[in-house]
């Protein structure tokens, strides 16, 4: 498995630390996998910027039993 480095705002990190029950690495892995599936599903006549900016694309049902608020992300 390959490792990547991710930069986030200090304020976001503080909130993440408060929610240590969430496996943040797994959360990000799922988000990346989902985005790859969406990109692979783009029809040839659909523009990537339109797809990426779509609010529908950004809303996902995350399988997170510890924090249901993430279901609306």
N, CA, C and O of each residue as an XYZ file, in Angstrom:
292
protein
N       0.853     -1.172      0.000
C       0.000      0.000      0.000
C       0.900      1.237      0.000
O       1.922      1.279      0.685
N       0.506      2.225     -0.771
C       1.248      3.474     -0.876
C       0.724      4.477      0.136
O      -0.476      4.529      0.405
N       1.621      5.270      0.695
C       1.241      6.338      1.619
C       1.253      7.673      0.892
O       2.072      7.898      0.002
N       0.333      8.564      1.280
C       0.329      9.928      0.762
C       0.292     10.885      1.948
O      -0.104     10.507      3.050
N       0.704     12.115      1.714
C       0.668     13.156      2.737
C      -0.424     14.138      2.358
O      -0.565     14.506      1.191
N      -1.192     14.557      3.345
C      -2.320     15.445      3.117
C      -2.200     16.641      4.050
O      -1.971     16.467      5.247
N      -2.348     17.842      3.526
C      -2.332     19.046      4.349
C      -3.754     19.513      4.593
O      -4.568     19.568      3.671
N      -4.051     19.852      5.849
C      -5.372     20.377      6.204
C      -5.178     21.567      7.133
O      -4.132     21.716      7.766
N      -6.199     22.409      7.204
C      -6.144     23.563      8.092
C      -6.060     23.119      9.546
O      -6.590     22.073      9.920
N      -5.392     23.923     10.357
C      -5.259     23.606     11.781
C      -6.619     23.486     12.460
O      -6.815     22.618     13.311
N      -7.555     24.351     12.089
C      -8.891     24.300     12.692
C      -9.591     22.978     12.398
O     -10.258     22.413     13.264
N      -9.435     22.495     11.183
C     -10.035     21.219     10.808
C      -9.384     20.088     11.603
O     -10.070     19.182     12.076
N      -8.084     20.142     11.747
C      -7.368     19.106     12.494
C      -7.824     19.051     13.953
O      -7.965     17.968     14.521
N      -8.051     20.199     14.546
C      -8.521     20.236     15.935
C      -9.869     19.538     16.081
O     -10.094     18.802     17.042
N     -10.755     19.770     15.135
C     -12.068     19.120     15.174
C     -11.909     17.616     14.947
O     -12.584     16.816     15.594
N     -11.032     17.235     14.043
C     -10.787     15.816     13.792
C     -10.296     15.120     15.059
O     -10.708     13.998     15.352
N      -9.430     15.775     15.797
C      -8.892     15.186     17.033
C      -9.994     14.982     18.068
O      -9.938     14.044     18.862
N     -10.988     15.854     18.058
C     -12.115     15.707     18.987
C     -12.950     14.474     18.656
O     -13.644     13.937     19.519
N     -12.880     14.036     17.419
C     -13.664     12.888     16.957
C     -12.729     11.730     16.624
O     -12.708     11.225     15.502
N     -11.971     11.331     17.613
C     -10.985     10.276     17.403
C     -11.623      8.908     17.151
O     -10.935      7.971     16.747
N     -12.930      8.789     17.385
C     -13.607      7.519     17.104
C     -13.733      7.264     15.607
O     -13.985      6.137     15.183
N     -13.558      8.308     14.812
C     -13.634      8.172     13.356
C     -12.251      7.800     12.825
O     -11.251      8.428     13.172
N     -12.211      6.791     11.996
C     -10.958      6.382     11.354
C     -10.777      7.257     10.116
O     -11.276      6.935      9.038
N     -10.063      8.361     10.283
C      -9.959      9.368      9.233
C      -9.273      8.843      7.989
O      -9.643      9.218      6.876
N      -8.278      7.979      8.153
C      -7.610      7.421      6.971
C      -8.583      6.598      6.141
O      -8.588      6.683      4.913
N      -9.402      5.804      6.811
C     -10.393      5.000      6.097
C     -11.429      5.896      5.422
O     -11.853      5.620      4.300
N     -11.831      6.951      6.094
C     -12.781      7.910      5.530
C     -12.240      8.485      4.217
O     -12.957      8.548      3.218
N     -10.977      8.902      4.228
C     -10.370      9.496      3.028
C     -10.194      8.441      1.945
O     -10.413      8.730      0.768
N      -9.801      7.219      2.316
C      -9.671      6.146      1.326
C     -11.000      5.904      0.609
O     -11.033      5.759     -0.613
N     -12.099      5.862      1.376
C     -13.419      5.658      0.776
C     -13.785      6.809     -0.157
O     -14.341      6.594     -1.234
N     -13.471      8.020      0.262
C     -13.791      9.192     -0.569
C     -13.033      9.140     -1.893
O     -13.593      9.440     -2.947
N     -11.772      8.764     -1.834
C     -10.964      8.683     -3.061
C     -11.486      7.575     -3.965
O     -11.631      7.778     -5.171
N     -11.767      6.414     -3.401
C     -12.293      5.299     -4.211
C     -13.609      5.685     -4.880
O     -13.829      5.385     -6.054
N     -14.483      6.352     -4.124
C     -15.769      6.764     -4.687
C     -15.579      7.759     -5.823
O     -16.235      7.654     -6.859
N     -14.692      8.715     -5.633
C     -14.458      9.717     -6.692
C     -13.890      9.053     -7.941
O     -14.244      9.440     -9.055
N     -13.015      8.062     -7.778
C     -12.466      7.348     -8.929
C     -13.578      6.626     -9.678
O     -13.606      6.655    -10.908
N     -14.496      5.979     -8.959
C     -15.633      5.322     -9.608
C     -16.454      6.329    -10.400
O     -16.872      6.054    -11.524
N     -16.682      7.498     -9.806
C     -17.475      8.529    -10.482
C     -16.765      9.027    -11.727
O     -17.401      9.223    -12.763
N     -15.466      9.235    -11.645
C     -14.708      9.700    -12.808
C     -14.699      8.658    -13.910
O     -14.795      8.996    -15.090
N     -14.584      7.393    -13.534
C     -14.607      6.319    -14.528
C     -15.966      6.192    -15.200
O     -16.066      5.689    -16.319
N     -17.007      6.647    -14.521
C     -18.362      6.525    -15.055
C     -18.781      7.706    -15.929
O     -19.888      7.710    -16.467
N     -17.916      8.699    -16.075
C     -18.261      9.877    -16.877
C     -18.449      9.477    -18.332
O     -17.621      8.776    -18.913
N     -19.544      9.933    -18.901
C     -19.818      9.683    -20.309
C     -18.887     10.564    -21.136
O     -18.497     11.641    -20.686
N     -18.529     10.125    -22.327
C     -17.596     10.900    -23.159
C     -18.036     12.333    -23.426
O     -17.186     13.210    -23.581
N     -19.340     12.599    -23.484
C     -19.811     13.953    -23.785
C     -20.064     14.795    -22.534
O     -20.536     15.927    -22.643
N     -19.758     14.263    -21.349
C     -19.957     14.990    -20.099
C     -18.625     15.602    -19.674
O     -17.588     14.938    -19.711
N     -18.660     16.856    -19.275
C     -17.403     17.500    -18.909
C     -17.024     17.172    -17.467
O     -17.884     17.107    -16.588
N     -15.757     16.971    -17.240
C     -15.280     16.664    -15.893
C     -15.531     17.829    -14.934
O     -15.996     17.587    -13.820
N     -15.245     19.090    -15.311
C     -15.522     20.177    -14.360
C     -16.979     20.254    -13.930
O     -17.270     20.543    -12.769
N     -17.890     20.001    -14.850
C     -19.310     20.016    -14.494
C     -19.606     18.915    -13.498
O     -20.317     19.137    -12.518
N     -19.075     17.747    -13.737
C     -19.308     16.613    -12.858
C     -18.695     16.862    -11.478
O     -19.323     16.568    -10.461
N     -17.490     17.394    -11.438
C     -16.811     17.610    -10.169
C     -17.471     18.696     -9.329
O     -17.414     18.644     -8.101
N     -18.085     19.663     -9.961
C     -18.692     20.754     -9.214
C     -20.135     20.454     -8.803
O     -20.750     21.231     -8.072
N     -20.656     19.360     -9.260
C     -22.035     19.014     -8.959
C     -22.234     18.736     -7.477
O     -21.481     17.974     -6.871
N     -23.250     19.357     -6.903
C     -23.561     19.123     -5.494
C     -23.930     17.667     -5.259
O     -23.636     17.109     -4.202
N     -24.574     17.053     -6.243
C     -24.963     15.654     -6.114
C     -23.743     14.756     -5.929
O     -23.799     13.774     -5.188
N     -22.654     15.085     -6.593
C     -21.439     14.278     -6.492
C     -20.847     14.368     -5.093
O     -20.264     13.405     -4.595
N     -20.997     15.523     -4.464
C     -20.392     15.738     -3.155
C     -21.179     15.099     -2.014
O     -20.645     14.941     -0.916
N     -22.426     14.731     -2.251
C     -23.254     14.121     -1.203
C     -23.112     12.603     -1.259
O     -23.404     11.965     -2.270
N     -22.659     12.054     -0.148
C     -22.432     10.609     -0.084
C     -23.018     10.053      1.195
O     -23.118     10.752      2.203
N     -23.401      8.800      1.148
C     -23.830      8.101      2.353
C     -22.632      7.326      2.877
O     -22.258      6.284      2.339
N     -22.042      7.859      3.935
C     -20.863      7.216      4.507
C     -21.308      6.183      5.529
O     -22.229      6.422      6.310
N     -20.657      5.057      5.516
C     -20.953      3.990      6.461
C     -20.191      4.290      7.749
O     -19.146      3.699      8.022
N     -20.729      5.210      8.526
C     -20.072      5.613      9.766
C     -21.100      5.581     10.878
O     -21.897      6.508     11.023
N     -21.081      4.526     11.654
C     -22.067      4.353     12.710
C     -21.816      5.277     13.897
O     -22.698      5.458     14.737
N     -20.621      5.863     13.976
C     -20.279      6.698     15.122
C     -20.738      8.142     14.975
O     -20.947      8.836     15.970
N     -20.892      8.587     13.753
C     -21.244      9.996     13.539
C     -22.158     10.107     12.319
O     -21.679     10.208     11.189
N     -23.455     10.087     12.545
C     -24.427     10.117     11.465
C     -24.417     11.435     10.697
O     -24.951     11.507      9.590
N     -23.817     12.475     11.268
C     -23.765     13.760     10.548
C     -23.011     13.633      9.227
O     -23.267     14.411      8.308
N     -22.091     12.678      9.105
C     -21.330     12.510      7.885
C     -22.175     11.956      6.746
O     -21.743     11.970      5.594
N     -23.368     11.470      7.052
C     -24.231     10.955      5.988
C     -24.695     12.047      5.050
O     -25.126     11.758      3.934
N     -24.616     13.297      5.478
C     -25.053     14.416      4.636
C     -23.901     15.090      3.920
O     -24.117     16.105      3.258
N     -22.696     14.575      4.021
C     -21.545     15.176      3.382
C     -21.541     14.816      1.916
O     -20.642     15.227      1.181
